[in-house]
Amino acid sequence: MVDQMRTYTINKGMMESWQKLFETGIKPAHEALGIPVVAHWVNADHNQFIWVRRFADGIDVPAKEDEFRNSPGFKSLGDQPSSHIARMDVQNLEKGSV
């Protein structure tokens, strides 16, 4: 299992509309493809939206990301996601064995 932590710096003044877009479009589009969103937070001091999505296996990540980008759910959002995001950082995390 691989969790992917995504930290987005949201453009100034757009956090409220981003959260609505996330809840009504981005999250459902992920979950329709079997990519669960396991948590999300707002770091208001830095205008960041931090969220975690889960993949069954690290090998699945590139294929599932392509499937998401080509899905009707994501395509229906147009340029809305990118128009909200000033910066994006993505980290793949696996549970340690210790």
mmCIF file as gemmi writes it, N, C-alpha and C atoms, coordinates in Angstrom:
data_model
loop_
_atom_site.group_PDB
_atom_site.id
_atom_site.type_symbol
_atom_site.label_atom_id
_atom_site.label_alt_id
_atom_site.label_comp_id
_atom_site.label_asym_id
_atom_site.label_entity_id
_atom_site.label_seq_id
_atom_site.pdbx_PDB_ins_code
_atom_site.Cartn_x
_atom_site.Cartn_y
_atom_site.Cartn_z
_atom_site.occupancy
_atom_site.B_iso_or_equiv
_atom_site.pdbx_formal_charge
_atom_site.auth_seq_id
_atom_site.auth_asym_id
_atom_site.pdbx_PDB_model_num
ATOM 1 N N . MET Axp A 1 ? 0.848 -1.18 0 1 0 ? 1 A 1
ATOM 2 C CA . MET Axp A 1 ? 0 0 0 1 0 ? 1 A 1
ATOM 3 C C . MET Axp A 1 ? 0.894 1.244 0 1 0 ? 1 A 1
ATOM 4 N N . VAL Axp A 2 ? 0.511 2.217 -0.797 1 0 ? 2 A 1
ATOM 5 C CA . VAL Axp A 2 ? 1.244 3.478 -0.89 1 0 ? 2 A 1
ATOM 6 C C . VAL Axp A 2 ? 0.271 4.627 -0.676 1 0 ? 2 A 1
ATOM 7 N N . ASP Axp A 3 ? 0.634 5.509 0.231 1 0 ? 3 A 1
ATOM 8 C CA . ASP Axp A 3 ? -0.114 6.738 0.404 1 0 ? 3 A 1
ATOM 9 C C . ASP Axp A 3 ? 0.646 7.841 -0.307 1 0 ? 3 A 1
ATOM 10 N N . GLN Axp A 4 ? -0.094 8.728 -0.914 1 0 ? 4 A 1
ATOM 11 C CA . GLN Axp A 4 ? 0.519 9.854 -1.605 1 0 ? 4 A 1
ATOM 12 C C . GLN Axp A 4 ? 0.048 11.13 -0.911 1 0 ? 4 A 1
ATOM 13 N N . MET Axp A 5 ? 1.007 11.837 -0.309 1 0 ? 5 A 1
ATOM 14 C CA . MET Axp A 5 ? 0.692 13.103 0.344 1 0 ? 5 A 1
ATOM 15 C C . MET Axp A 5 ? 0.926 14.219 -0.665 1 0 ? 5 A 1
ATOM 16 N N . ARG Axp A 6 ? -0.123 14.989 -0.9 1 0 ? 6 A 1
ATOM 17 C CA . ARG Axp A 6 ? -0.086 16.068 -1.879 1 0 ? 6 A 1
ATOM 18 C C . ARG Axp A 6 ? -0.293 17.391 -1.142 1 0 ? 6 A 1
ATOM 19 N N . THR Axp A 7 ? 0.665 18.287 -1.264 1 0 ? 7 A 1
ATOM 20 C CA . THR Axp A 7 ? 0.584 19.596 -0.636 1 0 ? 7 A 1
ATOM 21 C C . THR Axp A 7 ? 0.466 20.637 -1.736 1 0 ? 7 A 1
ATOM 22 N N . TYR Axp A 8 ? -0.658 21.331 -1.747 1 0 ? 8 A 1
ATOM 23 C CA . TYR Axp A 8 ? -0.916 22.356 -2.756 1 0 ? 8 A 1
ATOM 24 C C . TYR Axp A 8 ? -0.925 23.721 -2.078 1 0 ? 8 A 1
ATOM 25 N N . THR Axp A 9 ? -0.16 24.649 -2.602 1 0 ? 9 A 1
ATOM 26 C CA . THR Axp A 9 ? -0.283 26.035 -2.194 1 0 ? 9 A 1
ATOM 27 C C . THR Axp A 9 ? -1.358 26.626 -3.101 1 0 ? 9 A 1
ATOM 28 N N . ILE Axp A 10 ? -2.421 27.088 -2.489 1 0 ? 10 A 1
ATOM 29 C CA . ILE Axp A 10 ? -3.579 27.59 -3.222 1 0 ? 10 A 1
ATOM 30 C C . ILE Axp A 10 ? -3.417 29.091 -3.432 1 0 ? 10 A 1
ATOM 31 N N . ASN Axp A 11 ? -3.784 29.548 -4.609 1 0 ? 11 A 1
ATOM 32 C CA . ASN Axp A 11 ? -3.703 30.979 -4.904 1 0 ? 11 A 1
ATOM 33 C C . ASN Axp A 11 ? -4.487 31.783 -3.869 1 0 ? 11 A 1
ATOM 34 N N . LYS Axp A 12 ? -3.945 32.938 -3.543 1 0 ? 12 A 1
ATOM 35 C CA . LYS Axp A 12 ? -4.532 33.82 -2.542 1 0 ? 12 A 1
ATOM 36 C C . LYS Axp A 12 ? -6.012 34.096 -2.847 1 0 ? 12 A 1
ATOM 37 N N . GLY Axp A 13 ? -6.844 33.949 -1.819 1 0 ? 13 A 1
ATOM 38 C CA . GLY Axp A 13 ? -8.263 34.234 -1.936 1 0 ? 13 A 1
ATOM 39 C C . GLY Axp A 13 ? -9.09 33.123 -2.575 1 0 ? 13 A 1
ATOM 40 N N . MET Axp A 14 ? -8.456 31.965 -2.871 1 0 ? 14 A 1
ATOM 41 C CA . MET Axp A 14 ? -9.173 30.902 -3.57 1 0 ? 14 A 1
ATOM 42 C C . MET Axp A 14 ? -9.38 29.636 -2.738 1 0 ? 14 A 1
ATOM 43 N N . MET Axp A 15 ? -9.014 29.666 -1.452 1 0 ? 15 A 1
ATOM 44 C CA . MET Axp A 15 ? -9.107 28.449 -0.638 1 0 ? 15 A 1
ATOM 45 C C . MET Axp A 15 ? -10.551 27.947 -0.522 1 0 ? 15 A 1
ATOM 46 N N . GLU Axp A 16 ? -11.478 28.838 -0.307 1 0 ? 16 A 1
ATOM 47 C CA . GLU Axp A 16 ? -12.879 28.421 -0.157 1 0 ? 16 A 1
ATOM 48 C C . GLU Axp A 16 ? -13.392 27.751 -1.432 1 0 ? 16 A 1
ATOM 49 N N . SER Axp A 17 ? -13.121 28.35 -2.58 1 0 ? 17 A 1
ATOM 50 C CA . SER Axp A 17 ? -13.585 27.746 -3.831 1 0 ? 17 A 1
ATOM 51 C C . SER Axp A 17 ? -12.819 26.455 -4.129 1 0 ? 17 A 1
ATOM 52 N N . TRP Axp A 18 ? -11.547 26.386 -3.723 1 0 ? 18 A 1
ATOM 53 C CA . TRP Axp A 18 ? -10.785 25.15 -3.894 1 0 ? 18 A 1
ATOM 54 C C . TRP Axp A 18 ? -11.408 24.012 -3.085 1 0 ? 18 A 1
ATOM 55 N N . GLN Axp A 19 ? -11.74 24.301 -1.83 1 0 ? 19 A 1
ATOM 56 C CA . GLN Axp A 19 ? -12.318 23.249 -0.984 1 0 ? 19 A 1
ATOM 57 C C . GLN Axp A 19 ? -13.644 22.743 -1.558 1 0 ? 19 A 1
ATOM 58 N N . LYS Axp A 20 ? -14.432 23.629 -2.099 1 0 ? 20 A 1
ATOM 59 C CA . LYS Axp A 20 ? -15.689 23.222 -2.716 1 0 ? 20 A 1
ATOM 60 C C . LYS Axp A 20 ? -15.413 22.361 -3.946 1 0 ? 20 A 1
ATOM 61 N N . LEU Axp A 21 ? -14.481 22.779 -4.795 1 0 ? 21 A 1
ATOM 62 C CA . LEU Axp A 21 ? -14.107 22.018 -5.975 1 0 ? 21 A 1
ATOM 63 C C . LEU Axp A 21 ? -13.578 20.637 -5.581 1 0 ? 21 A 1
ATOM 64 N N . PHE Axp A 22 ? -12.778 20.588 -4.546 1 0 ? 22 A 1
ATOM 65 C CA . PHE Axp A 22 ? -12.226 19.322 -4.077 1 0 ? 22 A 1
ATOM 66 C C . PHE Axp A 22 ? -13.34 18.37 -3.641 1 0 ? 22 A 1
ATOM 67 N N . GLU Axp A 23 ? -14.259 18.874 -2.816 1 0 ? 23 A 1
ATOM 68 C CA . GLU Axp A 23 ? -15.326 18.025 -2.276 1 0 ? 23 A 1
ATOM 69 C C . GLU Axp A 23 ? -16.338 17.584 -3.33 1 0 ? 23 A 1
ATOM 70 N N . THR Axp A 24 ? -16.631 18.453 -4.289 1 0 ? 24 A 1
ATOM 71 C CA . THR Axp A 24 ? -17.686 18.139 -5.258 1 0 ? 24 A 1
ATOM 72 C C . THR Axp A 24 ? -17.171 17.542 -6.567 1 0 ? 24 A 1
ATOM 73 N N . GLY Axp A 25 ? -15.882 17.717 -6.859 1 0 ? 25 A 1
ATOM 74 C CA . GLY Axp A 25 ? -15.367 17.238 -8.134 1 0 ? 25 A 1
ATOM 75 C C . GLY Axp A 25 ? -14.152 16.337 -8.033 1 0 ? 25 A 1
ATOM 76 N N . ILE Axp A 26 ? -13.112 16.809 -7.382 1 0 ? 26 A 1
ATOM 77 C CA . ILE Axp A 26 ? -11.847 16.079 -7.362 1 0 ? 26 A 1
ATOM 78 C C . ILE Axp A 26 ? -11.947 14.798 -6.539 1 0 ? 26 A 1
ATOM 79 N N . LYS Axp A 27 ? -12.437 14.901 -5.329 1 0 ? 27 A 1
ATOM 80 C CA . LYS Axp A 27 ? -12.537 13.718 -4.464 1 0 ? 27 A 1
ATOM 81 C C . LYS Axp A 27 ? -13.467 12.661 -5.066 1 0 ? 27 A 1
ATOM 82 N N . PRO Axp A 28 ? -14.679 13.017 -5.511 1 0 ? 28 A 1
ATOM 83 C CA . PRO Axp A 28 ? -15.537 11.993 -6.125 1 0 ? 28 A 1
ATOM 84 C C . PRO Axp A 28 ? -14.927 11.356 -7.375 1 0 ? 28 A 1
ATOM 85 N N . ALA Axp A 29 ? -14.191 12.131 -8.168 1 0 ? 29 A 1
ATOM 86 C CA . ALA Axp A 29 ? -13.565 11.578 -9.371 1 0 ? 29 A 1
ATOM 87 C C . ALA Axp A 29 ? -12.496 10.549 -9.001 1 0 ? 29 A 1
ATOM 88 N N . HIS Axp A 30 ? -11.761 10.805 -7.925 1 0 ? 30 A 1
ATOM 89 C CA . HIS Axp A 30 ? -10.775 9.826 -7.442 1 0 ? 30 A 1
ATOM 90 C C . HIS Axp A 30 ? -11.472 8.561 -6.955 1 0 ? 30 A 1
ATOM 91 N N . GLU Axp A 31 ? -12.452 8.753 -6.115 1 0 ? 31 A 1
ATOM 92 C CA . GLU Axp A 31 ? -13.099 7.608 -5.492 1 0 ? 31 A 1
ATOM 93 C C . GLU Axp A 31 ? -13.854 6.749 -6.499 1 0 ? 31 A 1
ATOM 94 N N . ALA Axp A 32 ? -14.335 7.345 -7.593 1 0 ? 32 A 1
ATOM 95 C CA . ALA Axp A 32 ? -15.002 6.584 -8.647 1 0 ? 32 A 1
ATOM 96 C C . ALA Axp A 32 ? -14.037 5.616 -9.332 1 0 ? 32 A 1
ATOM 97 N N . LEU Axp A 33 ? -12.744 5.898 -9.252 1 0 ? 33 A 1
ATOM 98 C CA . LEU Axp A 33 ? -11.726 5.05 -9.866 1 0 ? 33 A 1
ATOM 99 C C . LEU Axp A 33 ? -11.038 4.147 -8.853 1 0 ? 33 A 1
ATOM 100 N N . GLY Axp A 34 ? -11.556 4.11 -7.625 1 0 ? 34 A 1
ATOM 101 C CA . GLY Axp A 34 ? -10.952 3.268 -6.598 1 0 ? 34 A 1
ATOM 102 C C . GLY Axp A 34 ? -9.685 3.836 -6.001 1 0 ? 34 A 1
ATOM 103 N N . ILE Axp A 35 ? -9.567 5.162 -6.024 1 0 ? 35 A 1
ATOM 104 C CA . ILE Axp A 35 ? -8.436 5.847 -5.391 1 0 ? 35 A 1
ATOM 105 C C . ILE Axp A 35 ? -8.997 6.612 -4.194 1 0 ? 35 A 1
ATOM 106 N N . PRO Axp A 36 ? -9.004 5.995 -3.02 1 0 ? 36 A 1
ATOM 107 C CA . PRO Axp A 36 ? -9.607 6.676 -1.876 1 0 ? 36 A 1
ATOM 108 C C . PRO Axp A 36 ? -8.789 7.875 -1.392 1 0 ? 36 A 1
ATOM 109 N N . VAL Axp A 37 ? -9.496 8.914 -1.017 1 0 ? 37 A 1
ATOM 110 C CA . VAL Axp A 37 ? -8.899 10.064 -0.344 1 0 ? 37 A 1
ATOM 111 C C . VAL Axp A 37 ? -9.065 9.787 1.148 1 0 ? 37 A 1
ATOM 112 N N . VAL Axp A 38 ? -7.944 9.601 1.845 1 0 ? 38 A 1
ATOM 113 C CA . VAL Axp A 38 ? -8.02 9.157 3.234 1 0 ? 38 A 1
ATOM 114 C C . VAL Axp A 38 ? -8.006 10.288 4.247 1 0 ? 38 A 1
ATOM 115 N N . ALA Axp A 39 ? -7.55 11.471 3.845 1 0 ? 39 A 1
ATOM 116 C CA . ALA Axp A 39 ? -7.543 12.616 4.767 1 0 ? 39 A 1
ATOM 117 C C . ALA Axp A 39 ? -7.229 13.884 3.994 1 0 ? 39 A 1
ATOM 118 N N . HIS Axp A 40 ? -7.637 15.019 4.574 1 0 ? 40 A 1
ATOM 119 C CA . HIS Axp A 40 ? -7.237 16.318 4.018 1 0 ? 40 A 1
ATOM 120 C C . HIS Axp A 40 ? -7.282 17.363 5.112 1 0 ? 40 A 1
ATOM 121 N N . TRP Axp A 41 ? -6.397 18.356 4.983 1 0 ? 41 A 1
ATOM 122 C CA . TRP Axp A 41 ? -6.252 19.425 5.96 1 0 ? 41 A 1
ATOM 123 C C . TRP Axp A 41 ? -6.003 20.747 5.252 1 0 ? 41 A 1
ATOM 124 N N . VAL Axp A 42 ? -6.219 21.83 5.973 1 0 ? 42 A 1
ATOM 125 C CA . VAL Axp A 42 ? -5.864 23.169 5.501 1 0 ? 42 A 1
ATOM 126 C C . VAL Axp A 42 ? -4.849 23.752 6.473 1 0 ? 42 A 1
ATOM 127 N N . ASN Axp A 43 ? -3.745 24.235 5.939 1 0 ? 43 A 1
ATOM 128 C CA . ASN Axp A 43 ? -2.757 24.989 6.702 1 0 ? 43 A 1
ATOM 129 C C . ASN Axp A 43 ? -2.972 26.451 6.306 1 0 ? 43 A 1
ATOM 130 N N . ALA Axp A 44 ? -3.84 27.121 7.043 1 0 ? 44 A 1
ATOM 131 C CA . ALA Axp A 44 ? -4.239 28.484 6.692 1 0 ? 44 A 1
ATOM 132 C C . ALA Axp A 44 ? -3.066 29.467 6.729 1 0 ? 44 A 1
ATOM 133 N N . ASP Axp A 45 ? -2.113 29.253 7.628 1 0 ? 45 A 1
ATOM 134 C CA . ASP Axp A 45 ? -0.97 30.165 7.739 1 0 ? 45 A 1
ATOM 135 C C . ASP Axp A 45 ? -0.149 30.228 6.452 1 0 ? 45 A 1
ATOM 136 N N . HIS Axp A 46 ? -0.142 29.132 5.704 1 0 ? 46 A 1
ATOM 137 C CA . HIS Axp A 46 ? 0.654 29.068 4.478 1 0 ? 46 A 1
ATOM 138 C C . HIS Axp A 46 ? -0.201 28.883 3.228 1 0 ? 46 A 1
ATOM 139 N N . ASN Axp A 47 ? -1.515 29.029 3.389 1 0 ? 47 A 1
ATOM 140 C CA . ASN Axp A 47 ? -2.467 28.885 2.284 1 0 ? 47 A 1
ATOM 141 C C . ASN Axp A 47 ? -2.276 27.553 1.553 1 0 ? 47 A 1
ATOM 142 N N . GLN Axp A 48 ? -2.102 26.481 2.363 1 0 ? 48 A 1
ATOM 143 C CA . GLN Axp A 48 ? -1.867 25.157 1.809 1 0 ? 48 A 1
ATOM 144 C C . GLN Axp A 48 ? -3.057 24.233 2.056 1 0 ? 48 A 1
ATOM 145 N N . PHE Axp A 49 ? -3.292 23.393 1.076 1 0 ? 49 A 1
ATOM 146 C CA . PHE Axp A 49 ? -4.267 22.317 1.186 1 0 ? 49 A 1
ATOM 147 C C . PHE Axp A 49 ? -3.471 21.025 1.069 1 0 ? 49 A 1
ATOM 148 N N . ILE Axp A 50 ? -3.526 20.213 2.11 1 0 ? 50 A 1
ATOM 149 C CA . ILE Axp A 50 ? -2.742 18.987 2.18 1 0 ? 50 A 1
ATOM 150 C C . ILE Axp A 50 ? -3.714 17.814 2.197 1 0 ? 50 A 1
ATOM 151 N N . TRP Axp A 51 ? -3.482 16.867 1.316 1 0 ? 51 A 1
ATOM 152 C CA . TRP Axp A 51 ? -4.372 15.718 1.274 1 0 ? 51 A 1
ATOM 153 C C . TRP Axp A 51 ? -3.607 14.445 0.952 1 0 ? 51 A 1
ATOM 154 N N . VAL Axp A 52 ? -4.235 13.33 1.325 1 0 ? 52 A 1
ATOM 155 C CA . VAL Axp A 52 ? -3.606 12.021 1.143 1 0 ? 52 A 1
ATOM 156 C C . VAL Axp A 52 ? -4.565 11.129 0.373 1 0 ? 52 A 1
ATOM 157 N N . ARG Axp A 53 ? -4.033 10.527 -0.682 1 0 ? 53 A 1
ATOM 158 C CA . ARG Axp A 53 ? -4.797 9.521 -1.407 1 0 ? 53 A 1
ATOM 159 C C . ARG Axp A 53 ? -4.021 8.209 -1.342 1 0 ? 53 A 1
ATOM 160 N N . ARG Axp A 54 ? -4.729 7.093 -1.493 1 0 ? 54 A 1
ATOM 161 C CA . ARG Axp A 54 ? -4.136 5.771 -1.258 1 0 ? 54 A 1
ATOM 162 C C . ARG Axp A 54 ? -4.203 4.904 -2.513 1 0 ? 54 A 1
ATOM 163 N N . PHE Axp A 55 ? -3.112 4.178 -2.731 1 0 ? 55 A 1
ATOM 164 C CA . PHE Axp A 55 ? -3.013 3.227 -3.829 1 0 ? 55 A 1
ATOM 165 C C . PHE Axp A 55 ? -2.713 1.851 -3.253 1 0 ? 55 A 1
ATOM 166 N N . ALA Axp A 56 ? -3.245 0.823 -3.884 1 0 ? 56 A 1
ATOM 167 C CA . ALA Axp A 56 ? -3.033 -0.54 -3.409 1 0 ? 56 A 1
ATOM 168 C C . ALA Axp A 56 ? -1.563 -0.931 -3.47 1 0 ? 56 A 1
ATOM 169 N N . ASP Axp A 57 ? -0.856 -0.432 -4.476 1 0 ? 57 A 1
ATOM 170 C CA . ASP Axp A 57 ? 0.538 -0.809 -4.673 1 0 ? 57 A 1
ATOM 171 C C . ASP Axp A 57 ? 1.271 0.32 -5.379 1 0 ? 57 A 1
ATOM 172 N N . GLY Axp A 58 ? 2.542 0.506 -5.07 1 0 ? 58 A 1
ATOM 173 C CA . GLY Axp A 58 ? 3.329 1.558 -5.701 1 0 ? 58 A 1
ATOM 174 C C . GLY Axp A 58 ? 3.411 1.403 -7.204 1 0 ? 58 A 1
ATOM 175 N N . ILE Axp A 59 ? 3.37 0.186 -7.681 1 0 ? 59 A 1
ATOM 176 C CA . ILE Axp A 59 ? 3.424 -0.073 -9.114 1 0 ? 59 A 1
ATOM 177 C C . ILE Axp A 59 ? 2.187 0.495 -9.804 1 0 ? 59 A 1
ATOM 178 N N . ASP Axp A 60 ? 1.064 0.559 -9.074 1 0 ? 60 A 1
ATOM 179 C CA . ASP Axp A 60 ? -0.197 1.059 -9.628 1 0 ? 60 A 1
ATOM 180 C C . ASP Axp A 60 ? -0.238 2.581 -9.806 1 0 ? 60 A 1
ATOM 181 N N . VAL Axp A 61 ? 0.624 3.308 -9.123 1 0 ? 61 A 1
ATOM 182 C CA . VAL Axp A 61 ? 0.514 4.772 -9.081 1 0 ? 61 A 1
ATOM 183 C C . VAL Axp A 61 ? 0.522 5.419 -10.472 1 0 ? 61 A 1
ATOM 184 N N . PRO Axp A 62 ? 1.517 5.175 -11.323 1 0 ? 62 A 1
ATOM 185 C CA . PRO Axp A 62 ? 1.501 5.853 -12.633 1 0 ? 62 A 1
ATOM 186 C C . PRO Axp A 62 ? 0.265 5.515 -13.476 1 0 ? 62 A 1
ATOM 187 N N . ALA Axp A 63 ? -0.131 4.262 -13.499 1 0 ? 63 A 1
ATOM 188 C CA . ALA Axp A 63 ? -1.299 3.87 -14.295 1 0 ? 63 A 1
ATOM 189 C C . ALA Axp A 63 ? -2.576 4.489 -13.743 1 0 ? 63 A 1
ATOM 190 N N . LYS Axp A 64 ? -2.719 4.486 -12.419 1 0 ? 64 A 1
ATOM 191 C CA . LYS Axp A 64 ? -3.914 5.073 -11.809 1 0 ? 64 A 1
ATOM 192 C C . LYS Axp A 64 ? -3.946 6.586 -12.014 1 0 ? 64 A 1
ATOM 193 N N . GLU Axp A 65 ? -2.792 7.255 -11.959 1 0 ? 65 A 1
ATOM 194 C CA . GLU Axp A 65 ? -2.752 8.695 -12.21 1 0 ? 65 A 1
ATOM 195 C C . GLU Axp A 65 ? -3.158 9.003 -13.648 1 0 ? 65 A 1
ATOM 196 N N . ASP Axp A 66 ? -2.674 8.203 -14.604 1 0 ? 66 A 1
ATOM 197 C CA . ASP Axp A 66 ? -3.083 8.39 -16.003 1 0 ? 66 A 1
ATOM 198 C C . ASP Axp A 66 ? -4.579 8.161 -16.161 1 0 ? 66 A 1
ATOM 199 N N . GLU Axp A 67 ? -5.084 7.106 -15.525 1 0 ? 67 A 1
ATOM 200 C CA . GLU Axp A 67 ? -6.518 6.814 -15.593 1 0 ? 67 A 1
ATOM 201 C C . GLU Axp A 67 ? -7.329 7.986 -15.041 1 0 ? 67 A 1
ATOM 202 N N . PHE Axp A 68 ? -6.861 8.57 -13.941 1 0 ? 68 A 1
ATOM 203 C CA . PHE Axp A 68 ? -7.555 9.715 -13.35 1 0 ? 68 A 1
ATOM 204 C C . PHE Axp A 68 ? -7.546 10.91 -14.301 1 0 ? 68 A 1
ATOM 205 N N . ARG Axp A 69 ? -6.375 11.253 -14.838 1 0 ? 69 A 1
ATOM 206 C CA . ARG Axp A 69 ? -6.27 12.417 -15.727 1 0 ? 69 A 1
ATOM 207 C C . ARG Axp A 69 ? -7.113 12.264 -16.992 1 0 ? 69 A 1
ATOM 208 N N . ASN Axp A 70 ? -7.351 11.042 -17.399 1 0 ? 70 A 1
ATOM 209 C CA . ASN Axp A 70 ? -8.141 10.784 -18.603 1 0 ? 70 A 1
ATOM 210 C C . ASN Axp A 70 ? -9.601 10.453 -18.316 1 0 ? 70 A 1
ATOM 211 N N . SER Axp A 71 ? -9.995 10.517 -17.054 1 0 ? 71 A 1
ATOM 212 C CA . SER Axp A 71 ? -11.359 10.156 -16.677 1 0 ? 71 A 1
ATOM 213 C C . SER Axp A 71 ? -12.343 11.282 -17.011 1 0 ? 71 A 1
ATOM 214 N N . PRO Axp A 72 ? -13.586 10.92 -17.293 1 0 ? 72 A 1
ATOM 215 C CA . PRO Axp A 72 ? -14.609 11.951 -17.533 1 0 ? 72 A 1
ATOM 216 C C . PRO Axp A 72 ? -14.783 12.885 -16.335 1 0 ? 72 A 1
ATOM 217 N N . GLY Axp A 73 ? -14.652 12.343 -15.118 1 0 ? 73 A 1
ATOM 218 C CA . GLY Axp A 73 ? -14.804 13.172 -13.917 1 0 ? 73 A 1
ATOM 219 C C . GLY Axp A 73 ? -13.775 14.279 -13.841 1 0 ? 73 A 1
ATOM 220 N N . PHE Axp A 74 ? -12.525 13.956 -14.142 1 0 ? 74 A 1
ATOM 221 C CA . PHE Axp A 74 ? -11.476 14.97 -14.109 1 0 ? 74 A 1
ATOM 222 C C . PHE Axp A 74 ? -11.596 15.919 -15.299 1 0 ? 74 A 1
ATOM 223 N N . LYS Axp A 75 ? -11.836 15.367 -16.474 1 0 ? 75 A 1
ATOM 224 C CA . LYS Axp A 75 ? -11.948 16.213 -17.667 1 0 ? 75 A 1
ATOM 225 C C . LYS Axp A 75 ? -13.091 17.217 -17.545 1 0 ? 75 A 1
ATOM 226 N N . SER Axp A 76 ? -14.145 16.841 -16.836 1 0 ? 76 A 1
ATOM 227 C CA . SER Axp A 76 ? -15.279 17.751 -16.677 1 0 ? 76 A 1
ATOM 228 C C . SER Axp A 76 ? -14.929 18.989 -15.844 1 0 ? 76 A 1
ATOM 229 N N . LEU Axp A 77 ? -13.829 18.935 -15.1 1 0 ? 77 A 1
ATOM 230 C CA . LEU Axp A 77 ? -13.409 20.065 -14.266 1 0 ? 77 A 1
ATOM 231 C C . LEU Axp A 77 ? -12.68 21.142 -15.073 1 0 ? 77 A 1
ATOM 232 N N . GLY Axp A 78 ? -12.268 20.801 -16.275 1 0 ? 78 A 1
ATOM 233 C CA . GLY Axp A 78 ? -11.56 21.775 -17.113 1 0 ? 78 A 1
ATOM 234 C C . GLY Axp A 78 ? -10.281 22.256 -16.459 1 0 ? 78 A 1
ATOM 235 N N . ASP Axp A 79 ? -10.049 23.564 -16.523 1 0 ? 79 A 1
ATOM 236 C CA . ASP Axp A 79 ? -8.823 24.116 -15.942 1 0 ? 79 A 1
ATOM 237 C C . ASP Axp A 79 ? -9.009 24.587 -14.505 1 0 ? 79 A 1
ATOM 238 N N . GLN Axp A 80 ? -10.148 24.267 -13.905 1 0 ? 80 A 1
ATOM 239 C CA . GLN Axp A 80 ? -10.404 24.737 -12.535 1 0 ? 80 A 1
ATOM 240 C C . GLN Axp A 80 ? -9.326 24.302 -11.543 1 0 ? 80 A 1
ATOM 241 N N . PRO Axp A 81 ? -8.909 23.023 -11.523 1 0 ? 81 A 1
ATOM 242 C CA . PRO Axp A 81 ? -7.884 22.67 -10.544 1 0 ? 81 A 1
ATOM 243 C C . PRO Axp A 81 ? -6.603 23.473 -10.723 1 0 ? 81 A 1
ATOM 244 N N . SER Axp A 82 ? -6.084 23.538 -11.939 1 0 ? 82 A 1
ATOM 245 C CA . SER Axp A 82 ? -4.813 24.241 -12.152 1 0 ? 82 A 1
ATOM 246 C C . SER Axp A 82 ? -4.924 25.739 -11.917 1 0 ? 82 A 1
ATOM 247 N N . SER Axp A 83 ? -6.11 26.308 -12.116 1 0 ? 83 A 1
ATOM 248 C CA . SER Axp A 83 ? -6.259 27.751 -11.893 1 0 ? 83 A 1
ATOM 249 C C . SER Axp A 83 ? -6.245 28.109 -10.407 1 0 ? 83 A 1
ATOM 250 N N . HIS Axp A 84 ? -6.419 27.127 -9.543 1 0 ? 84 A 1
ATOM 251 C CA . HIS Axp A 84 ? -6.392 27.353 -8.096 1 0 ? 84 A 1
ATOM 252 C C . HIS Axp A 84 ? -5.003 27.146 -7.487 1 0 ? 84 A 1
ATOM 253 N N . ILE Axp A 85 ? -4.171 26.339 -8.139 1 0 ? 85 A 1
ATOM 254 C CA . ILE Axp A 85 ? -2.931 25.868 -7.522 1 0 ? 85 A 1
ATOM 255 C C . ILE Axp A 85 ? -1.737 26.702 -7.974 1 0 ? 85 A 1
ATOM 256 N N . ALA Axp A 86 ? -1.045 27.3 -6.986 1 0 ? 86 A 1
ATOM 257 C CA . ALA Axp A 86 ? 0.166 28.064 -7.266 1 0 ? 86 A 1
ATOM 258 C C . ALA Axp A 86 ? 1.396 27.155 -7.265 1 0 ? 86 A 1
ATOM 259 N N . ARG Axp A 87 ? 1.382 26.143 -6.379 1 0 ? 87 A 1
ATOM 260 C CA . ARG Axp A 87 ? 2.533 25.241 -6.239 1 0 ? 87 A 1
ATOM 261 C C . ARG Axp A 87 ? 2.021 23.892 -5.765 1 0 ? 87 A 1
ATOM 262 N N . MET Axp A 88 ? 2.706 22.839 -6.209 1 0 ? 88 A 1
ATOM 263 C CA . MET Axp A 88 ? 2.304 21.484 -5.848 1 0 ? 88 A 1
ATOM 264 C C . MET Axp A 88 ? 3.535 20.675 -5.449 1 0 ? 88 A 1
ATOM 265 N N . ASP Axp A 89 ? 3.41 19.938 -4.334 1 0 ? 89 A 1
ATOM 266 C CA . ASP Axp A 89 ? 4.464 19.026 -3.901 1 0 ? 89 A 1
ATOM 267 C C . ASP Axp A 89 ? 3.809 17.67 -3.654 1 0 ? 89 A 1
ATOM 268 N N . VAL Axp A 90 ? 4.389 16.613 -4.215 1 0 ? 90 A 1
ATOM 269 C CA . VAL Axp A 90 ? 3.818 15.271 -4.103 1 0 ? 90 A 1
ATOM 270 C C . VAL Axp A 90 ? 4.879 14.326 -3.557 1 0 ? 90 A 1
ATOM 271 N N . GLN Axp A 91 ? 4.493 13.56 -2.521 1 0 ? 91 A 1
ATOM 272 C CA . GLN Axp A 91 ? 5.399 12.58 -1.927 1 0 ? 91 A 1
ATOM 273 C C . GLN Axp A 91 ? 4.69 11.242 -1.807 1 0 ? 91 A 1
ATOM 274 N N . ASN Axp A 92 ? 5.337 10.176 -2.305 1 0 ? 92 A 1
ATOM 275 C CA . ASN Axp A 92 ? 4.818 8.827 -2.125 1 0 ? 92 A 1
ATOM 276 C C . ASN Axp A 92 ? 5.386 8.268 -0.829 1 0 ? 92 A 1
ATOM 277 N N . LEU Axp A 93 ? 4.52 7.754 0.016 1 0 ? 93 A 1
ATOM 278 C CA . LEU Axp A 93 ? 4.914 7.276 1.337 1 0 ? 93 A 1
ATOM 279 C C . LEU Axp A 93 ? 4.495 5.821 1.516 1 0 ? 93 A 1
ATOM 280 N N . GLU Axp A 94 ? 5.425 5.007 1.998 1 0 ? 94 A 1
ATOM 281 C CA . GLU Axp A 94 ? 5.138 3.623 2.307 1 0 ? 94 A 1
ATOM 282 C C . GLU Axp A 94 ? 5.396 3.388 3.782 1 0 ? 94 A 1
ATOM 283 N N . LYS Axp A 95 ? 4.593 2.538 4.382 1 0 ? 95 A 1
ATOM 284 C CA . LYS Axp A 95 ? 4.745 2.243 5.805 1 0 ? 95 A 1
ATOM 285 C C . LYS Axp A 95 ? 6.079 1.542 6.036 1 0 ? 95 A 1
ATOM 286 N N . GLY Axp A 96 ? 6.805 2.01 7.047 1 0 ? 96 A 1
ATOM 287 C CA . GLY Axp A 96 ? 8.081 1.412 7.381 1 0 ? 96 A 1
ATOM 288 C C . GLY Axp A 96 ? 7.931 0.035 8.017 1 0 ? 96 A 1
ATOM 289 N N . SER Axp A 97 ? 8.974 -0.733 7.969 1 0 ? 97 A 1
ATOM 290 C CA . SER Axp A 97 ? 8.927 -2.09 8.504 1 0 ? 97 A 1
ATOM 291 C C . SER Axp A 97 ? 9.461 -2.195 9.922 1 0 ? 97 A 1
ATOM 292 N N . VAL Axp A 98 ? 9.897 -1.1 10.502 1 0 ? 98 A 1
ATOM 293 C CA . VAL Axp A 98 ? 10.462 -1.13 11.851 1 0 ? 98 A 1
ATOM 294 C C . VAL Axp A 98 ? 9.379 -0.982 12.887 1 0 ? 98 A 1
